[in-house]
Amino acid sequence: MMRSELHDEHLVLGADFPEGGGVLVGPSSYAVEGADDPFRGGCGLCDLSGMLVLLASGAPAVPWAQAAFAGERLAVGECSFQPALLGDGSLASIPLLGRTGDDEYAIWDLSPRSQTLSAWLSFLANVEQGGFRPYEGLGTEDVTERLVPLALWGESAEAVLRDYLSGEGALPAAGRMGELLLDGRIGCLAARLPLDGEDCFLLMVPPALVCRLWRSLLSFGSVTPVGHARVVSRLGELLPWSRWLSQTDRVAPTEGELEGQGLLRASGDFVGARGLRS
């Protein structure tokens, strides 16, 4: 098993790791987690190493993203959970999609369907029709190992992060993302997840600096380390559609089910729209 940059830190905290090999992973749980809800009153800190992180960039990025994802179109700096549908209307996955620039998108997926998603998006980026490649010039790159993803989730998350900012710094609003400079020396990309009634920040931290930030965050009495299992469970409570992502076999929610969860844009100009309606 490939080790997270924080592997030794996790061992000190009594971490349990998921079984299996060849995958970069953070812990599934800790001995210190206990039965109390770490998201109430304080906040949980989770190493999400192993989560799929893709970067798509280049001139065709906008039309590609609009074809590949079925949610509302994003402005620069926005993020949302968006379905990616296969051609027959079945579900590849529902990752977090963020527009990080005019011609750049980041995609995050923690679910068991992440490899299906990665393979599908790569196929779509390189699709050819009658000798014509509509997205020629698009670059898609797996950057899973380039930055370490941390989740800071709970009622005190905003207060904790504000402690790291100078007077001019500002945290992103829910459903938005941006660059942060923590303590004047730790640069990271921060996304504030669009979760009703919950405050969760996704921080993408350079590997060389992540141990320093991890230890610093845990120095706050309100911050508790939590494993993947607790984060996935919490997401399941808040996002009913996440049950579709718990399996790797074919999953085919109906158009009405996706619309009922607020996951589809009305225009229907995305891959899989016809399959949904057939």
PyRosetta script that sets phi, psi and omega in degrees:
from pyrosetta import init, pose_from_sequence

init()
pose = pose_from_sequence("MMRSELHDEHLVLGADFPEGGGVLVGPSSYAVEGADDPFRGGCGLCDLSGMLVLLASGAPAVPWAQAAFAGERLAVGECSFQPALLGDGSLASIPLLGRTGDDEYAIWDLSPRSQTLSAWLSFLANVEQGGFRPYEGLGTEDVTERLVPLALWGESAEAVLRDYLSGEGALPAAGRMGELLLDGRIGCLAARLPLDGEDCFLLMVPPALVCRLWRSLLSFGSVTPVGHARVVSRLGELLPWSRWLSQTDRVAPTEGELEGQGLLRASGDFVGARGLRS")
pose.set_psi(1, 129.7)
pose.set_omega(1, 175.5)
pose.set_phi(2, -70.4)
pose.set_psi(2, 139.1)
pose.set_omega(2, -174.1)
pose.set_phi(3, -91.8)
pose.set_psi(3, 141.3)
pose.set_omega(3, 169.7)
pose.set_phi(4, -64.5)
pose.set_psi(4, 153.8)
pose.set_omega(4, 174.2)
pose.set_phi(5, -57.4)
pose.set_psi(5, -22.8)
pose.set_omega(5, -176.6)
pose.set_phi(6, -101.9)
pose.set_psi(6, 15.4)
pose.set_omega(6, -173.2)
pose.set_phi(7, -53.8)
pose.set_psi(7, -49.2)
pose.set_omega(7, -178.2)
pose.set_phi(8, -65.5)
pose.set_psi(8, -34.7)
pose.set_omega(8, 176.1)
pose.set_phi(9, -62.4)
pose.set_psi(9, -39.8)
pose.set_omega(9, -179.6)
pose.set_phi(10, -67.1)
pose.set_psi(10, -38.2)
pose.set_omega(10, -179.6)
pose.set_phi(11, -62.0)
pose.set_psi(11, -39.5)
pose.set_omega(11, 178.7)
pose.set_phi(12, -60.2)
pose.set_psi(12, -31.9)
pose.set_omega(12, -177.3)
pose.set_phi(13, -90.8)
pose.set_psi(13, 6.7)
pose.set_omega(13, 177.8)
pose.set_phi(14, 74.0)
pose.set_psi(14, 43.5)
pose.set_omega(14, -176.1)
pose.set_phi(15, -76.8)
pose.set_psi(15, 147.7)
pose.set_omega(15, 167.9)
pose.set_phi(16, -108.1)
pose.set_psi(16, 137.0)
pose.set_omega(16, -178.6)
pose.set_phi(17, -111.7)
pose.set_psi(17, 149.0)
pose.set_omega(17, 178.5)
pose.set_phi(18, -65.4)
pose.set_psi(18, 151.0)
pose.set_omega(18, 178.3)
pose.set_phi(19, -73.2)
pose.set_psi(19, 156.4)
pose.set_omega(19, 179.5)
pose.set_phi(20, 119.6)
pose.set_psi(20, 167.0)
pose.set_omega(20, -178.2)
pose.set_phi(21, -135.5)
pose.set_psi(21, 167.0)
pose.set_omega(21, 174.6)
pose.set_phi(22, 79.8)
pose.set_psi(22, 4.6)
pose.set_omega(22, -177.5)
pose.set_phi(23, -123.5)
pose.set_psi(23, 135.5)
pose.set_omega(23, 176.3)
pose.set_phi(24, -74.0)
pose.set_psi(24, 118.1)
pose.set_omega(24, -174.4)
pose.set_phi(25, -138.0)
pose.set_psi(25, 151.2)
pose.set_omega(25, 166.5)
pose.set_phi(26, -94.6)
pose.set_psi(26, 179.5)
pose.set_omega(26, -175.2)
pose.set_phi(27, -73.1)
pose.set_psi(27, 150.5)
pose.set_omega(27, 175.3)
pose.set_phi(28, -83.6)
pose.set_psi(28, -27.7)
pose.set_omega(28, 179.0)
pose.set_phi(29, -164.7)
pose.set_psi(29, 172.0)
pose.set_omega(29, 177.5)
pose.set_phi(30, -130.7)
pose.set_psi(30, 150.9)
pose.set_omega(30, 175.2)
pose.set_phi(31, -65.7)
pose.set_psi(31, -25.2)
pose.set_omega(31, -175.2)
pose.set_phi(32, -88.1)
pose.set_psi(32, 0.0)
pose.set_omega(32, -174.8)
pose.set_phi(33, -65.8)
pose.set_psi(33, -45.7)
pose.set_omega(33, 179.2)
pose.set_phi(34, 72.4)
pose.set_psi(34, -176.8)
pose.set_omega(34, -175.4)
pose.set_phi(35, -90.3)
pose.set_psi(35, -18.0)
pose.set_omega(35, -178.0)
pose.set_phi(36, -66.7)
pose.set_psi(36, 153.3)
pose.set_omega(36, 178.9)
pose.set_phi(37, -79.8)
pose.set_psi(37, 110.1)
pose.set_omega(37, -176.6)
pose.set_phi(38, -72.4)
pose.set_psi(38, -13.9)
pose.set_omega(38, -176.5)
pose.set_phi(39, -86.9)
pose.set_psi(39, -12.1)
pose.set_omega(39, -179.7)
pose.set_phi(40, -101.4)
pose.set_psi(40, 127.0)
pose.set_omega(40, -179.4)
pose.set_phi(41, 84.5)
pose.set_psi(41, -44.0)
pose.set_omega(41, 178.3)
pose.set_phi(42, -120.8)
pose.set_psi(42, -140.0)
pose.set_omega(42, 175.0)
pose.set_phi(43, -157.0)
pose.set_psi(43, 155.0)
pose.set_omega(43, 177.1)
pose.set_phi(44, -98.0)
pose.set_psi(44, 144.8)
pose.set_omega(44, 176.9)
pose.set_phi(45, -117.7)
pose.set_psi(45, 122.9)
pose.set_omega(45, -175.3)
pose.set_phi(46, -128.1)
pose.set_psi(46, 133.3)
pose.set_omega(46, 171.8)
pose.set_phi(47, -85.5)
pose.set_psi(47, 112.2)
pose.set_omega(47, -177.1)
pose.set_phi(48, -97.0)
pose.set_psi(48, 24.2)
pose.set_omega(48, 177.0)
pose.set_phi(49, -51.7)
pose.set_psi(49, 138.0)
pose.set_omega(49, -176.2)
pose.set_phi(50, 101.8)
pose.set_psi(50, -17.9)
pose.set_omega(50, 174.3)
pose.set_phi(51, -65.7)
pose.set_psi(51, 134.3)
pose.set_omega(51, 177.6)
pose.set_phi(52, -64.0)
pose.set_psi(52, 129.7)
pose.set_omega(52, 175.3)
pose.set_phi(53, -130.4)
pose.set_psi(53, 116.5)
pose.set_omega(53, 179.8)
pose.set_phi(54, -115.1)
pose.set_psi(54, 149.9)
pose.set_omega(54, 175.5)
pose.set_phi(55, -125.9)
pose.set_psi(55, 126.6)
pose.set_omega(55, 176.9)
pose.set_phi(56, -117.8)
pose.set_psi(56, 128.6)
pose.set_omega(56, -175.9)
pose.set_phi(57, -148.5)
pose.set_psi(57, 159.0)
pose.set_omega(57, 179.7)
pose.set_phi(58, 123.0)
pose.set_psi(58, 170.0)
pose.set_omega(58, -176.2)
pose.set_phi(59, -55.1)
pose.set_psi(59, -36.1)
pose.set_omega(59, -179.0)
pose.set_phi(60, -83.4)
pose.set_psi(60, 7.1)
pose.set_omega(60, -172.2)
pose.set_phi(61, -60.8)
pose.set_psi(61, -40.7)
pose.set_omega(61, -177.2)
pose.set_phi(62, -67.3)
pose.set_psi(62, -52.6)
pose.set_omega(62, 178.1)
pose.set_phi(63, -62.9)
pose.set_psi(63, -33.8)
pose.set_omega(63, 177.3)
pose.set_phi(64, -63.9)
pose.set_psi(64, -46.3)
pose.set_omega(64, -179.2)
pose.set_phi(65, -64.7)
pose.set_psi(65, -37.5)
pose.set_omega(65, -180.0)
pose.set_phi(66, -68.8)
pose.set_psi(66, -28.7)
pose.set_omega(66, 175.7)
pose.set_phi(67, -80.5)
pose.set_psi(67, -38.1)
pose.set_omega(67, -172.7)
pose.set_phi(68, -78.8)
pose.set_psi(68, -26.7)
pose.set_omega(68, -174.0)
pose.set_phi(69, -123.1)
pose.set_psi(69, 140.2)
pose.set_omega(69, -168.9)
pose.set_phi(70, -99.3)
pose.set_psi(70, 2.3)
pose.set_omega(70, -179.3)
pose.set_phi(71, -87.1)
pose.set_psi(71, -173.6)
pose.set_omega(71, -179.8)
pose.set_phi(72, -64.0)
pose.set_psi(72, 145.2)
pose.set_omega(72, 179.0)
pose.set_phi(73, -66.0)
pose.set_psi(73, 141.9)
pose.set_omega(73, -174.4)
pose.set_phi(74, -101.6)
pose.set_psi(74, 141.8)
pose.set_omega(74, 167.1)
pose.set_phi(75, -86.4)
pose.set_psi(75, 163.6)
pose.set_omega(75, 178.0)
pose.set_phi(76, -59.1)
pose.set_psi(76, 130.6)
pose.set_omega(76, 179.8)
pose.set_phi(77, 94.3)
pose.set_psi(77, -2.5)
pose.set_omega(77, 178.9)
pose.set_phi(78, -99.5)
pose.set_psi(78, 155.0)
pose.set_omega(78, 175.1)
pose.set_phi(79, -144.3)
pose.set_psi(79, 149.7)
pose.set_omega(79, 177.7)
pose.set_phi(80, -161.4)
pose.set_psi(80, 160.5)
pose.set_omega(80, 173.4)
pose.set_phi(81, -78.6)
pose.set_psi(81, 127.2)
pose.set_omega(81, -173.8)
pose.set_phi(82, -135.7)
pose.set_psi(82, 132.8)
pose.set_omega(82, 176.6)
pose.set_phi(83, -70.7)
pose.set_psi(83, 139.8)
pose.set_omega(83, 167.7)
pose.set_phi(84, -112.1)
pose.set_psi(84, 117.9)
pose.set_omega(84, -175.4)
pose.set_phi(85, -105.1)
pose.set_psi(85, 142.9)
pose.set_omega(85, 171.7)
pose.set_phi(86, -75.6)
pose.set_psi(86, 171.5)
pose.set_omega(86, -175.9)
pose.set_phi(87, -59.2)
pose.set_psi(87, -29.4)
pose.set_omega(87, -179.1)
pose.set_phi(88, -86.8)
pose.set_psi(88, 4.6)
pose.set_omega(88, 179.3)
pose.set_phi(89, 90.4)
pose.set_psi(89, -5.3)
pose.set_omega(89, 175.7)
pose.set_phi(90, -75.4)
pose.set_psi(90, 168.9)
pose.set_omega(90, -169.7)
pose.set_phi(91, -95.4)
pose.set_psi(91, 126.4)
pose.set_omega(91, 168.7)
pose.set_phi(92, -78.1)
pose.set_psi(92, -55.0)
pose.set_omega(92, 175.3)
pose.set_phi(93, -174.6)
pose.set_psi(93, 179.5)
pose.set_omega(93, 174.7)
pose.set_phi(94, -129.8)
pose.set_psi(94, 82.6)
pose.set_omega(94, -178.7)
pose.set_phi(95, -83.0)
pose.set_psi(95, 172.4)
pose.set_omega(95, 167.2)
pose.set_phi(96, -84.2)
pose.set_psi(96, 123.1)
pose.set_omega(96, 178.8)
pose.set_phi(97, -109.8)
pose.set_psi(97, 130.5)
pose.set_omega(97, 177.8)
pose.set_phi(98, -127.7)
pose.set_psi(98, 137.0)
pose.set_omega(98, 175.7)
pose.set_phi(99, -95.5)
pose.set_psi(99, 108.0)
pose.set_omega(99, -172.3)
pose.set_phi(100, -95.4)
pose.set_psi(100, -5.7)
pose.set_omega(100, 178.2)
pose.set_phi(101, -168.6)
pose.set_psi(101, 177.4)
pose.set_omega(101, 179.8)
pose.set_phi(102, -56.6)
pose.set_psi(102, -40.7)
pose.set_omega(102, -177.9)
pose.set_phi(103, -126.6)
pose.set_psi(103, 42.5)
pose.set_omega(103, -177.2)
pose.set_phi(104, -149.5)
pose.set_psi(104, 136.9)
pose.set_omega(104, 178.1)
pose.set_phi(105, -133.1)
pose.set_psi(105, 147.8)
pose.set_omega(105, 171.7)
pose.set_phi(106, -116.1)
pose.set_psi(106, 142.8)
pose.set_omega(106, -178.3)
pose.set_phi(107, -127.9)
pose.set_psi(107, 127.5)
pose.set_omega(107, 178.5)
pose.set_phi(108, -120.8)
pose.set_psi(108, 133.2)
pose.set_omega(108, 178.4)
pose.set_phi(109, -143.6)
pose.set_psi(109, 118.6)
pose.set_omega(109, 179.6)
pose.set_phi(110, -97.2)
pose.set_psi(110, -4.1)
pose.set_omega(110, -169.1)
pose.set_phi(111, -84.1)
pose.set_psi(111, 165.6)
pose.set_omega(111, 174.8)
pose.set_phi(112, -63.4)
pose.set_psi(112, -10.3)
pose.set_omega(112, -178.9)
pose.set_phi(113, -93.3)
pose.set_psi(113, 9.2)
pose.set_omega(113, -173.7)
pose.set_phi(114, -62.8)
pose.set_psi(114, -36.5)
pose.set_omega(114, -179.5)
pose.set_phi(115, -72.3)
pose.set_psi(115, -34.7)
pose.set_omega(115, 173.1)
pose.set_phi(116, -60.9)
pose.set_psi(116, -44.4)
pose.set_omega(116, 179.1)
pose.set_phi(117, -61.4)
pose.set_psi(117, -47.7)
pose.set_omega(117, -177.5)
pose.set_phi(118, -59.7)
pose.set_psi(118, -45.5)
pose.set_omega(118, -179.4)
pose.set_phi(119, -64.4)
pose.set_psi(119, -41.5)
pose.set_omega(119, -178.9)
pose.set_phi(120, -66.5)
pose.set_psi(120, -45.1)
pose.set_omega(120, -178.9)
pose.set_phi(121, -65.3)
pose.set_psi(121, -35.8)
pose.set_omega(121, 176.7)
pose.set_phi(122, -65.7)
pose.set_psi(122, -43.1)
pose.set_omega(122, 177.2)
pose.set_phi(123, -59.9)
pose.set_psi(123, -46.2)
pose.set_omega(123, -177.3)
pose.set_phi(124, -64.9)
pose.set_psi(124, -37.3)
pose.set_omega(124, 179.9)
pose.set_phi(125, -64.2)
pose.set_psi(125, -28.3)
pose.set_omega(125, -175.5)
pose.set_phi(126, -110.5)
pose.set_psi(126, 13.0)
pose.set_omega(126, -177.1)
pose.set_phi(127, -62.1)
pose.set_psi(127, 145.9)
pose.set_omega(127, -179.8)
pose.set_phi(128, -130.0)
pose.set_psi(128, 134.6)
pose.set_omega(128, -179.0)
pose.set_phi(129, -129.4)
pose.set_psi(129, 110.3)
pose.set_omega(129, 179.4)
pose.set_phi(130, 57.7)
pose.set_psi(130, 39.3)
pose.set_omega(130, 179.8)
pose.set_phi(131, 81.5)
pose.set_psi(131, 0.9)
pose.set_omega(131, -179.5)
pose.set_phi(132, -110.0)
pose.set_psi(132, 130.5)
pose.set_omega(132, 176.9)
pose.set_phi(133, -106.5)
pose.set_psi(133, 105.1)
pose.set_omega(133, -174.6)
pose.set_phi(134, -64.1)
pose.set_psi(134, -23.0)
pose.set_omega(134, -176.9)
pose.set_phi(135, -116.5)
pose.set_psi(135, 28.3)
pose.set_omega(135, 178.6)
pose.set_phi(136, -60.9)
pose.set_psi(136, 133.3)
pose.set_omega(136, -176.9)
pose.set_phi(137, 99.9)
pose.set_psi(137, -8.2)
pose.set_omega(137, 176.5)
pose.set_phi(138, -77.3)
pose.set_psi(138, 133.1)
pose.set_omega(138, 173.9)
pose.set_phi(139, -104.9)
pose.set_psi(139, 127.1)
pose.set_omega(139, 174.8)
pose.set_phi(140, -120.9)
pose.set_psi(140, 129.2)
pose.set_omega(140, -173.0)
pose.set_phi(141, -137.8)
pose.set_psi(141, 134.2)
pose.set_omega(141, 173.1)
pose.set_phi(142, -83.4)
pose.set_psi(142, 113.3)
pose.set_omega(142, -177.6)
pose.set_phi(143, -112.7)
pose.set_psi(143, 26.5)
pose.set_omega(143, -176.5)
pose.set_phi(144, -53.0)
pose.set_psi(144, -36.7)
pose.set_omega(144, -175.5)
pose.set_phi(145, -96.2)
pose.set_psi(145, 0.2)
pose.set_omega(145, -175.3)
pose.set_phi(146, -83.4)
pose.set_psi(146, -35.8)
pose.set_omega(146, 179.0)
pose.set_phi(147, -130.4)
pose.set_psi(147, 149.8)
pose.set_omega(147, -179.5)
pose.set_phi(148, -97.6)
pose.set_psi(148, 120.6)
pose.set_omega(148, -179.9)
pose.set_phi(149, -86.2)
pose.set_psi(149, 126.1)
pose.set_omega(149, 175.1)
pose.set_phi(150, -118.6)
pose.set_psi(150, 140.5)
pose.set_omega(150, 172.6)
pose.set_phi(151, -109.0)
pose.set_psi(151, 129.7)
pose.set_omega(151, 173.2)
pose.set_phi(152, -116.9)
pose.set_psi(152, 111.1)
pose.set_omega(152, -165.1)
pose.set_phi(153, -133.4)
pose.set_psi(153, 122.9)
pose.set_omega(153, 174.7)
pose.set_phi(154, 146.9)
pose.set_psi(154, -180.0)
pose.set_omega(154, -172.4)
pose.set_phi(155, -65.6)
pose.set_psi(155, -26.7)
pose.set_omega(155, -178.6)
pose.set_phi(156, -99.0)
pose.set_psi(156, 4.9)
pose.set_omega(156, -174.2)
pose.set_phi(157, -59.4)
pose.set_psi(157, -44.3)
pose.set_omega(157, -178.5)
pose.set_phi(158, -64.2)
pose.set_psi(158, -45.2)
pose.set_omega(158, -178.8)
pose.set_phi(159, -62.5)
pose.set_psi(159, -39.6)
pose.set_omega(159, 179.5)
pose.set_phi(160, -63.1)
pose.set_psi(160, -48.1)
pose.set_omega(160, -178.1)
pose.set_phi(161, -67.2)
pose.set_psi(161, -35.4)
pose.set_omega(161, 179.6)
pose.set_phi(162, -61.9)
pose.set_psi(162, -26.5)
pose.set_omega(162, 179.8)
pose.set_phi(163, -65.7)
pose.set_psi(163, -20.0)
pose.set_omega(163, -178.7)
pose.set_phi(164, -92.6)
pose.set_psi(164, -9.7)
pose.set_omega(164, -172.9)
pose.set_phi(165, -96.4)
pose.set_psi(165, 148.5)
pose.set_omega(165, 172.4)
pose.set_phi(166, -76.7)
pose.set_psi(166, 175.8)
pose.set_omega(166, -178.0)
pose.set_phi(167, -60.0)
pose.set_psi(167, -25.4)
pose.set_omega(167, -178.3)
pose.set_phi(168, -90.7)
pose.set_psi(168, -11.3)
pose.set_omega(168, -177.6)
pose.set_phi(169, -76.4)
pose.set_psi(169, 151.7)
pose.set_omega(169, 179.9)
pose.set_phi(170, -142.0)
pose.set_psi(170, 141.0)
pose.set_omega(170, 177.3)
pose.set_phi(171, -85.0)
pose.set_psi(171, 147.5)
pose.set_omega(171, 177.9)
pose.set_phi(172, -68.3)
pose.set_psi(172, 150.8)
pose.set_omega(172, 174.1)
pose.set_phi(173, -76.0)
pose.set_psi(173, 168.1)
pose.set_omega(173, 178.2)
pose.set_phi(174, -58.8)
pose.set_psi(174, 134.8)
pose.set_omega(174, -178.2)
pose.set_phi(175, 79.9)
pose.set_psi(175, 14.2)
pose.set_omega(175, 179.2)
pose.set_phi(176, -133.4)
pose.set_psi(176, 167.2)
pose.set_omega(176, -177.1)
pose.set_phi(177, -146.6)
pose.set_psi(177, 162.0)
pose.set_omega(177, 178.8)
pose.set_phi(178, -177.4)
pose.set_psi(178, 174.2)
pose.set_omega(178, 179.0)
pose.set_phi(179, -83.8)
pose.set_psi(179, 135.5)
pose.set_omega(179, 175.0)
pose.set_phi(180, -121.1)
pose.set_psi(180, 147.5)
pose.set_omega(180, 171.4)
pose.set_phi(181, -117.1)
pose.set_psi(181, 104.5)
pose.set_omega(181, -175.5)
pose.set_phi(182, -90.4)
pose.set_psi(182, 130.4)
pose.set_omega(182, -177.8)
pose.set_phi(183, 56.9)
pose.set_psi(183, 22.9)
pose.set_omega(183, 176.9)
pose.set_phi(184, 72.9)
pose.set_psi(184, 5.8)
pose.set_omega(184, -176.1)
pose.set_phi(185, -145.6)
pose.set_psi(185, -11.5)
pose.set_omega(185, -178.2)
pose.set_phi(186, -110.4)
pose.set_psi(186, 100.9)
pose.set_omega(186, 178.7)
pose.set_phi(187, -84.4)
pose.set_psi(187, 135.2)
pose.set_omega(187, 178.8)
pose.set_phi(188, -152.6)
pose.set_psi(188, 157.3)
pose.set_omega(188, 172.1)
pose.set_phi(189, -90.6)
pose.set_psi(189, 129.4)
pose.set_omega(189, -177.8)
pose.set_phi(190, -122.5)
pose.set_psi(190, 129.0)
pose.set_omega(190, 174.1)
pose.set_phi(191, -117.7)
pose.set_psi(191, 133.1)
pose.set_omega(191, 176.3)
pose.set_phi(192, -100.5)
pose.set_psi(192, 111.5)
pose.set_omega(192, -170.2)
pose.set_phi(193, -64.9)
pose.set_psi(193, 144.6)
pose.set_omega(193, 178.2)
pose.set_phi(194, -81.1)
pose.set_psi(194, 78.4)
pose.set_omega(194, -178.4)
pose.set_phi(195, -119.2)
pose.set_psi(195, 119.3)
pose.set_omega(195, -179.2)
pose.set_phi(196, -63.5)
pose.set_psi(196, 125.0)
pose.set_omega(196, 174.4)
pose.set_phi(197, 75.6)
pose.set_psi(197, 4.0)
pose.set_omega(197, -179.6)
pose.set_phi(198, -130.9)
pose.set_psi(198, 150.0)
pose.set_omega(198, 179.2)
pose.set_phi(199, -116.6)
pose.set_psi(199, 112.9)
pose.set_omega(199, -178.8)
pose.set_phi(200, -136.3)
pose.set_psi(200, 125.0)
pose.set_omega(200, 176.6)
pose.set_phi(201, -107.6)
pose.set_psi(201, 133.1)
pose.set_omega(201, 171.9)
pose.set_phi(202, -103.1)
pose.set_psi(202, 118.6)
pose.set_omega(202, -177.3)
pose.set_phi(203, -111.4)
pose.set_psi(203, 126.1)
pose.set_omega(203, 176.5)
pose.set_phi(204, -103.0)
pose.set_psi(204, 109.9)
pose.set_omega(204, -167.0)
pose.set_phi(205, -114.1)
pose.set_psi(205, 136.5)
pose.set_omega(205, 175.3)
pose.set_phi(206, -58.5)
pose.set_psi(206, 136.8)
pose.set_omega(206, -177.9)
pose.set_phi(207, -54.2)
pose.set_psi(207, -36.7)
pose.set_omega(207, -176.8)
pose.set_phi(208, -66.7)
pose.set_psi(208, -18.6)
pose.set_omega(208, -175.6)
pose.set_phi(209, -113.7)
pose.set_psi(209, -4.3)
pose.set_omega(209, -170.3)
pose.set_phi(210, -71.1)
pose.set_psi(210, -34.0)
pose.set_omega(210, 178.5)
pose.set_phi(211, -63.2)
pose.set_psi(211, -41.9)
pose.set_omega(211, 179.1)
pose.set_phi(212, -61.3)
pose.set_psi(212, -45.4)
pose.set_omega(212, -179.2)
pose.set_phi(213, -68.2)
pose.set_psi(213, -40.8)
pose.set_omega(213, 179.7)
pose.set_phi(214, -57.7)
pose.set_psi(214, -49.9)
pose.set_omega(214, -179.2)
pose.set_phi(215, -64.2)
pose.set_psi(215, -39.1)
pose.set_omega(215, -179.9)
pose.set_phi(216, -64.8)
pose.set_psi(216, -44.3)
pose.set_omega(216, 179.3)
pose.set_phi(217, -62.5)
pose.set_psi(217, -38.9)
pose.set_omega(217, -179.1)
pose.set_phi(218, -73.6)
pose.set_psi(218, -9.5)
pose.set_omega(218, 176.3)
pose.set_phi(219, -74.7)
pose.set_psi(219, -15.1)
pose.set_omega(219, 175.5)
pose.set_phi(220, -77.5)
pose.set_psi(220, 130.9)
pose.set_omega(220, -179.0)
pose.set_phi(221, -63.0)
pose.set_psi(221, -21.8)
pose.set_omega(221, -178.0)
pose.set_phi(222, -86.8)
pose.set_psi(222, -5.5)
pose.set_omega(222, -175.7)
pose.set_phi(223, -101.0)
pose.set_psi(223, 128.4)
pose.set_omega(223, -179.4)
pose.set_phi(224, -122.1)
pose.set_psi(224, 133.9)
pose.set_omega(224, 176.2)
pose.set_phi(225, -71.6)
pose.set_psi(225, 135.7)
pose.set_omega(225, 177.2)
pose.set_phi(226, -132.1)
pose.set_psi(226, 153.2)
pose.set_omega(226, -178.5)
pose.set_phi(227, -94.6)
pose.set_psi(227, 174.9)
pose.set_omega(227, 179.3)
pose.set_phi(228, -52.9)
pose.set_psi(228, -42.0)
pose.set_omega(228, -173.1)
pose.set_phi(229, -58.6)
pose.set_psi(229, -40.2)
pose.set_omega(229, -178.0)
pose.set_phi(230, -71.1)
pose.set_psi(230, -37.7)
pose.set_omega(230, 178.5)
pose.set_phi(231, -66.2)
pose.set_psi(231, -45.1)
pose.set_omega(231, 179.5)
pose.set_phi(232, -62.7)
pose.set_psi(232, -40.6)
pose.set_omega(232, 178.3)
pose.set_phi(233, -62.3)
pose.set_psi(233, -42.2)
pose.set_omega(233, -180.0)
pose.set_phi(234, -65.8)
pose.set_psi(234, -41.9)
pose.set_omega(234, 177.0)
pose.set_phi(235, -60.2)
pose.set_psi(235, -38.3)
pose.set_omega(235, 178.4)
pose.set_phi(236, -62.9)
pose.set_psi(236, -33.3)
pose.set_omega(236, 178.4)
pose.set_phi(237, -71.7)
pose.set_psi(237, -34.9)
pose.set_omega(237, -174.5)
pose.set_phi(238, -91.9)
pose.set_psi(238, -28.5)
pose.set_omega(238, -175.0)
pose.set_phi(239, -121.3)
pose.set_psi(239, 93.0)
pose.set_omega(239, -176.3)
pose.set_phi(240, -55.5)
pose.set_psi(240, -30.8)
pose.set_omega(240, -179.0)
pose.set_phi(241, -69.6)
pose.set_psi(241, -13.1)
pose.set_omega(241, -177.4)
pose.set_phi(242, -64.9)
pose.set_psi(242, -16.5)
pose.set_omega(242, 176.9)
pose.set_phi(243, -63.2)
pose.set_psi(243, -27.8)
pose.set_omega(243, 178.3)
pose.set_phi(244, -66.2)
pose.set_psi(244, -21.5)
pose.set_omega(244, -173.4)
pose.set_phi(245, -93.6)
pose.set_psi(245, -1.3)
pose.set_omega(245, -174.7)
pose.set_phi(246, -82.0)
pose.set_psi(246, -3.9)
pose.set_omega(246, -179.2)
pose.set_phi(247, -125.2)
pose.set_psi(247, 158.4)
pose.set_omega(247, -179.3)
pose.set_phi(248, -103.7)
pose.set_psi(248, -8.2)
pose.set_omega(248, 176.7)
pose.set_phi(249, -74.9)
pose.set_psi(249, 177.8)
pose.set_omega(249, -179.4)
pose.set_phi(250, -61.7)
pose.set_psi(250, 132.4)
pose.set_omega(250, 178.1)
pose.set_phi(251, -126.2)
pose.set_psi(251, 129.1)
pose.set_omega(251, -174.7)
pose.set_phi(252, -136.0)
pose.set_psi(252, 75.4)
pose.set_omega(252, 173.3)
pose.set_phi(253, -64.2)
pose.set_psi(253, 151.0)
pose.set_omega(253, -179.6)
pose.set_phi(254, -78.4)
pose.set_psi(254, 166.2)
pose.set_omega(254, 176.5)
pose.set_phi(255, -59.4)
pose.set_psi(255, -41.8)
pose.set_omega(255, 179.4)
pose.set_phi(256, -62.9)
pose.set_psi(256, -38.5)
pose.set_omega(256, 178.8)
pose.set_phi(257, -66.0)
pose.set_psi(257, -41.9)
pose.set_omega(257, 179.1)
pose.set_phi(258, -67.4)
pose.set_psi(258, -41.4)
pose.set_omega(258, 177.8)
pose.set_phi(259, -64.7)
pose.set_psi(259, -38.9)
pose.set_omega(259, 179.8)
pose.set_phi(260, -62.7)
pose.set_psi(260, -25.5)
pose.set_omega(260, 177.6)
pose.set_phi(261, -92.4)
pose.set_psi(261, 3.4)
pose.set_omega(261, 179.4)
pose.set_phi(262, 70.4)
pose.set_psi(262, 30.2)
pose.set_omega(262, -172.8)
pose.set_phi(263, -102.3)
pose.set_psi(263, -8.3)
pose.set_omega(263, -176.6)
pose.set_phi(264, -113.8)
pose.set_psi(264, 140.7)
pose.set_omega(264, 170.2)
pose.set_phi(265, -87.0)
pose.set_psi(265, 151.1)
pose.set_omega(265, -171.0)
pose.set_phi(266, -70.6)
pose.set_psi(266, -25.4)
pose.set_omega(266, -172.6)
pose.set_phi(267, -65.1)
pose.set_psi(267, -27.3)
pose.set_omega(267, 178.5)
pose.set_phi(268, 66.9)
pose.set_psi(268, 19.4)
pose.set_omega(268, -178.4)
pose.set_phi(269, -95.5)
pose.set_psi(269, 55.9)
pose.set_omega(269, 179.5)
pose.set_phi(270, -137.9)
pose.set_psi(270, 157.2)
pose.set_omega(270, 178.4)
pose.set_phi(271, -61.3)
pose.set_psi(271, 134.6)
pose.set_omega(271, 179.8)
pose.set_phi(272, 97.3)
pose.set_psi(272, -9.4)
pose.set_omega(272, -177.4)
pose.set_phi(273, -61.5)
pose.set_psi(273, -43.5)
pose.set_omega(273, 179.4)
pose.set_phi(274, -65.9)
pose.set_psi(274, -39.9)
pose.set_omega(274, 178.7)
pose.set_phi(275, -61.6)
pose.set_psi(275, -36.4)
pose.set_omega(275, 178.0)
pose.set_phi(276, -62.6)
pose.set_psi(276, -34.6)
pose.set_omega(276, -172.7)
pose.set_phi(277, -93.5)
pose.set_psi(277, -4.8)
pose.set_omega(277, -177.8)
pose.set_phi(278, -86.0)
pose.dump_pdb("model.pdb")
